[in-house]
Amino acid sequence: MHSSAISSSSSAAAAAADAGPLRRLSRRNPTSLDPQSLSFPSGLFPFRLSVNALSYSSSSPRPLSLISLAPRPLRAISDSDGVGETEAAPRRLLRTLQLGILFGLWYLFNIYFNIYDKQVLKVYPFPTTLTTVQLAFGSVFVILMWITNLHKKPKISLSQLVPILPLALVHALGLLFTNMSLGKVAVSFTHTIKAMEPFFTVMLSALFLGEMPTLWVLLSLVPIVGGVGLASLTEASFNWGGFWSAMASNLTYQSRNVLSKKILVEKEESLDNINLYSIITILSLFLMVPLTLFVEGAKFTPAHLQSFGLNLKEIYMRAFLSGLCFHAYQQVSYMILAEISPVTHSIGNCVKRVVVIVASVLFFRTPISPINSLGTGVALAGVFLYSRVKRINSKSS
């Protein structure tokens, strides 16, 4: 009896010693591994790992040291295995293709907007009227889109319109100042100055959102400011009106972005990014009409245009196309922003600016000196560096 007790206690001690490192699993069946402990990062293995491949069956408990991890015989693959992976690959390919098309349309519409805009402003120096006309064409497009159910009409209340109104104001002013700059200086120079958008973003975010920039963000602004200054010194079409108009455009457009973060708009399901921009466009039109009548009067009538010796069909068509392209590239930009991160969107915007500058120089045959090209390149490189720094900061946070 005594020896039996000793044998029993020694067996229990041995079992306790063997099970010491796995004391937390003492209540579980020792003949099966815990599926919760077999989670691996996605993408680590190119095949699906079956938990059953690491299990064994036994009628009696055995120490873990005796468990064999030898591979089990291969079994037939069922129809359900790998279905997610085979379906995900075409889905990812389709999404990449759609994004590529959207980026191409974004760049193409932006190029044509700047070309048609510049052509109109060369012979029709009334940027306030042109801004109103562009917003009017955009508003007509929005209404047709809603009437034809091309996009679902939003259900919005007056309480939702109030916080959107400041966004519409700065949006209208941003387009107005852009047109003023395009009417006075070359398209390439306007977009070189507009490369300073990150500078205004950092400044306004610090002032109104309390988002203090890191040292690396501040360092990335140095080539942006320096490059714009270098390009301005040697710009053949330089004048202060065009320079400050482009700067004001930067300020207003970046104010719109900051206000979008600061103002919390309670959206309904139908008020997505496209509808939000559409409402901003219509409100901007209502704000611009009285300002246009006060500043420039009714300068887009056929009689007034004929007094300038302009071809009515040609000027109306180019004004229509500039407004259509402006609204189209803004809508596509919002569609892209809904699919990717803001930092990736800003990198795409930097590339877009390069494409617009090169296209405008080739189309209008704008004379550019080597120093001017260097300044433009340095400024755009700074914008790209700023985007990369923001991406690193967003990943680390």
N, C-alpha and C positions, 0 to 999 in steps of 0.2 A: 504494500500500500504506500509505503513511504517512497520507495523507488519509483512507483508510478507517478506520484506527485512531482518528484524531482524531474522525471522525464517530461511530464506535461509542462512544467514551468520553464524548462530549458527550451522546449519546442516553441513556446510562446515568446520567449526572449529572442530566439533566433528569427522568428517571424517578424518580431518588432524591429530587430536590427535590419533585416532585409527591407522592410517597408519604411524605414526611417526617412529617407529622402522624399518619399511619396505619401507622407502622413496626411496631406490634404485630400487625397483621393481614397481614404480608407473606407468611406461609405459606398464607394462605387464598385462596380464589378471589375475586378482586376484583370479579367480576360478580354476587355475591350478598351480601346483607346478613346479618349475624350475628343469628340469632333470639334469642340470649341478650341482645343489646343492645336488644331491643324489648319489654321487660317494663314494664308500666305498673301503677300502683296500681289494685286492683280498685275498681270503682265510679266511676272517673274518666270513662269514656265510657259512654253509655247503649246502645252497640252493641258487638258483637264486632269487634275489629280484626284483620284477616287479614294475616299476615306476607307472604303472596303479593302483596298489593296494593302492597308497597314493593319488589318485585323486578323485575328485567328480565333479558331473555335476550340474549346476544350471543355470537357465535362467536369473537370476539377481545377481549382486554382493552382497556378504554378508561379514560381518566382519569375520576376521580369528578366533575370539573367538567362533564363531558359527559353525566352521567346525568340522564335526564328523570324527574321525580317527578310528571308529569301523571297524573291519575286514569285507571285502566284502565277499559275498558267493563264495565258491570254484567253479572254472570252470574246465572243462576238460583239461587235459594236452595234448598239441599238439605234433606231432611227432618231431617238431624241438626243443622243450624244452629239455635242458640237453644233447643235442647231443655232444656239445663241451666237457662236462665233461666226458661223457661215452667214448668218443674217446681218451681223453687225458690220462685217467688212463692206458689203455693198452700201449699207446705210452711211458709213463713214465716207465712202467714196462719193456718194451722192451729195452729202453735206459739203464736202470740200469743193465739189464742182459748182454747187449753188453759190458758195461764198466767193469762188473765183469769178463767176459771172457778175455777182453783185459788185465786187471790187472794180471789175472792168467797166460796168455801167457808171459807177460812182466817178471814176476818173474821166470817162468819156463825156458825161453830162457836164462835169466841171469845166473841162476844156472848152466845150462849145458855149457854155454860159459866158465865160470870159471873152471869147472871140466875138460873139454877137453883141455882148454888152459894150465892148470897146468900139465896135463898128458903129453902133447907134450913137454913143456919146461923142464920137469924133465929129459928127454932123449935127447932133442935137444936144447941146450942152445944158440939159435940164435934168440933173440927176434925181431931184425930188419927184418930178413927174414920172420919170422912168421907173423909179422904185415903186410908186403907187401902181403903175401899169403892170409891173411884174407880180406884185402881190395880188392884183385883181385877176390875172390869168391863173395864178396858183389857186385862188379861192374858187374860181369857176371849175377848175379841175377837181377840187375836193368835193364840191357839191355834186358834180356828175358821178364821181366815184361812189358817193353815198346813195344817189338816186338809183343807179344801176346795180347796186349791191355788190360792186366790185370789192368794197370793203364795208364791214358792218358799221352802220351809223351809231355814234356814241350816245349814251344817255347821260347827260351832264346837267347838274343843277347850278343855280346862280352862285351858291357858296363855293363850288369848285372853280367857277370862272374868275372869281376875285383874285385868288393867288396866281392864276395863269396870266392875268393882265400885265404885271411887271415883266414877265418873260416875253410877252408880245411886244412891249414897248422897246426893250433892249434889242429884240430881234429885228424890228423895223429900223431902228437906228443903226444897227450893225450893217444891214443891207444898204442903207442910205449912205453911210460913210464909205463903204466899199465902192459904190458907184461914183461918189465924189472923187475918190482916189484914182479909179480907173479912167475917169474923164480928164485927169490932169497929168498923170505919169504913165509910163509903160506898164503893161500887165506884169511883166517879169519883176519890175521894181516893187509894185504893189504887193506881190506875193513874197518877195524877199522881206519886206517890212512886216508882213503878216506872220512871218516865221517867229516873231517875238511873242506869239501867243502864250508860250509857256511862262515867260517872264510875268505877264499879267495874271496868269493863273496862280502862280506862286504868291504874288503880291496880294491879290484879292482873297485868296484862301487864308492867308495869314491874318489879314485885317478883319474879315467877316466870319470866318469859320474857326479861327484859332488854330489852324493847321500849320505848325511851324516847319519849314523845310529842313532837311538834313544838310550836312556839309556837302555831300556829293551832289545833291540837287542844285545847291547854290553854285558849285563849281561848273556844273553843266550849263548854267546860264551865261557864263563868261564868254564862250565862243559864239553864243547866239547874239548877244549884245554887240560884241566886237565885230562879228561878221556883218551885221546890218549896218553898223557905223562905217566900216570899210567900203561896203557896196554903195552907201549913200554919198561918200566923198567923190566917187568917180562915175556916178550915174549921169548919163547924158540928158535924160528927161527930168532931172531932179527939179522940184520946186516945193516950197514949204507947204503949200496948200495940199498937194497930193501926199506928202509925207505925214502931216498931222492927221489927215483924213484916214489914212491907213492905220495909224496909231489909235485913233478913236474907234475904228472898227474892231481892233484887237480888244480894246477896253470893254466895249459893249458886248461883243460876242462872249468874252470870258465872264463878264458879269452875268450873262444868261446862264452859263454853266454853273456858276457859284450859286445863283438864285435857285436853280433847279435842285441843288443839294440842301439849301437852307430852308426853302419853302416846302412844307409837306403837303402835297396835294393828295387827298383821299380819292383814289381812282375807283371807278367801277370796272367791271370786267371788260366792258367794251372800250374803255379809254386806254388803249395801248399806245405804244410809241408813235405809230403812224397817225392815229387820231389826235394825240396830243399835239403833234406838229401841225396837223391840219387846223385845229382850233387856234393855235398860235398864229397861223397864216391869216385866217379870217379876222381875228382881232387886230392884227397888225395893219390890215387894210383899213379897218374903221379908224384907226389912229392916224394913218397917213393921209387920208382924204382931206380932212380940214387943214392939216399942216401944209399940204401941197397947194391948196387953193389960197392959203394965206401967203406963202412964200413965192410961188411962181405963177399962180393963177391957172386958168384953163389953157394950157399950152400944147395939148395933144389933139386939138380939133383939126379936121382936114384943112380948113381955111388957114389956120396958123402954120401948119406944116408946109402948105403950098407957098406961103409967103417967104419961107426959107429956101424955096426952090427944091424941095425934097420930093422924091418919088414916093407917093403915098403907099402904094402896094409894097414897095421894098422896105420902107421904114416900119410899117405896121407888122410885116412878116418877121423882121429881125427882132423887133421888140417882143412880139409874141414868142418867138423861139428862145429868146434870152430868159423870159419869165418861165416858160415851160421847162427849160433845162435847169434853171435855178431851183424850181420846186422839185423837179425829178431827182436832182443830186442830193438835195436835203432829205427827201423821203428815203432814198436808198441808203443814205448815211445812217438814218435812224434804224432802218431794217438791219444793217450790218451791226450796229451797236447792240441790238437785241440778241445777236448770236455770239458775239465775242466780248472780251473784257474791254473796259475803257482804255487800258494801257495799250493793248494790241490795236485798238481803234486809232489811238494817237500816233502809233508808228505808221499805220496805213495812211493817216492824214499827212504825215511828213513825206512819205513817198509820193502821195498825190500832189503835193506842192512842187516837188521836183519835176514831175511829169507835166504839170501846168506851165511851169516856167520854161522848160525846154520847148514845149509845143508852141507857146506864144512867141518865143524868140524866133523859131523857125517860120511861123506863119506870118508874123509882122516884120520879119527881118530886122529885129531890134539890134542896133549896134551895142556891143558889150566889150568893154576893155578887159585886159587880163586881170587887173586889180579888182574890177567889179565882179568878174567871175569868181575870183578867189574869195572875196567877201561873201558872196552868195553861197559858195560851197561850204565855207566855215560856219555860216549861220545855220545852214541845213544840217550839217554834221552835228552841230550843237543840239539841234532839235532831236535828232536821232539818239544822241547820247542821253539827253534828258528822258526820252521815252524808255530807254534801256534801264536807266537808274530807277525810274518809277516802277518798272516791272520787277526789278530785283527787290525793291522795298515792299511791293505788294505781296511777293512770295514769302519774304521773311516775316511779314506780319501775319 
